């Protein structure tokens, strides 16, 4: 099971950083590690997270996809794009698909 509180803390920490802050990559690495551990838990978490959470988590879709190598993960991302049409996840999903193919 994914620690929701830890994810929320990482997202809140990320929100405070400027775009060129080197600590962003540390947060991305931690999020990637968490979401790459267990595909089922990741999919369940993503299906139940808020639109705002998903927007921030989308920054690591490509890396998670590369680690999971899962069509189900990609399918979930595409469903979430439909669930949250105001989020522009198209590019993040495209990168996640490319990571799957490599």
N, C-alpha and C positions, 0 to 999 in steps of 0.2 A: 504494500500500500504506500502511496506517495504521501509524504508529509506536507499537507496543505499549508500549514503555518510557515514552514520553511520556504515554500514556493512564494507565498505572499510576502515574506520578509525580503527575499531576493528581488522580487518585482518592485517592491517599495524602494529598496536600495538603488535599483537600476533607474527608476524614475527620477531620482535626485541627481543623477550624473549628467554632465554635459556630453554631447555626442563624441568628443575626442578624448574622453577620460579613459586612461588605460585600464582602469578597474572594470570597465564594461566586459572585457574579454574574460576576466576572472568569473564574473557572474554568469556569462554565457557558458563557460566551461562547467560550472557547477550545475546549471540548469540542464545542460546537455547530458552530463553524467547521470543525473536523477532520472531524466526521461528516457535514457537509453538502457536502464537496468532491466525493465520489465515491460514488454510491449502491451500486455493486457492492462496493466495498471496505468500506463501512460494513456492509452485510448480511453479508458474509463475516466481518468482525470480530465482529459481534454473535453470529453463529452459533457462534463458537469461543471466546467469552469465558466466564469463570466466572460462577457465580450471584452472587457478591459484586460482581464488576465490573459486571454487568448492573444490579444494584440501584442502584448509584451513577450509572451512565450514564442510567438511566431518568429522572433529573431533567431531562434535556434532550430527551427524546423529542418533546415538543410543538414545540419550536423547530426541531429537525432535520426533522420532518415538514413544517413550514411551508416550509422551504427546499427540501426534496427534491420535495414534491408527488408522492408515489409510493405507489401501492397496494401495490407489492411490499414497501416498507418496513413498511407497516401489517401485511401478511400475515406478515412475519418476526416482528414484535413479538407477534402472536397465537400463532405457533408457539412462540416463546420462553416465553410464559406457560404453555403446556402442558408444555414441557420442564422448567420450573422452577415447579411448582405452589405451592411454599411462598412464592414471591415474590408480593406483591400489586401487580401491574402494571396491573390493570384501569383504574384512574383515569388513569394515565399514558397508556395506550393510547387511552382515551376522548378525552383532550385532543389526542393526536396525530391522531386521526381528525377531530376538529373543525378542527384546523389545516389538514388536507388539503382540507376542504370550503370553506374561506374563501379 
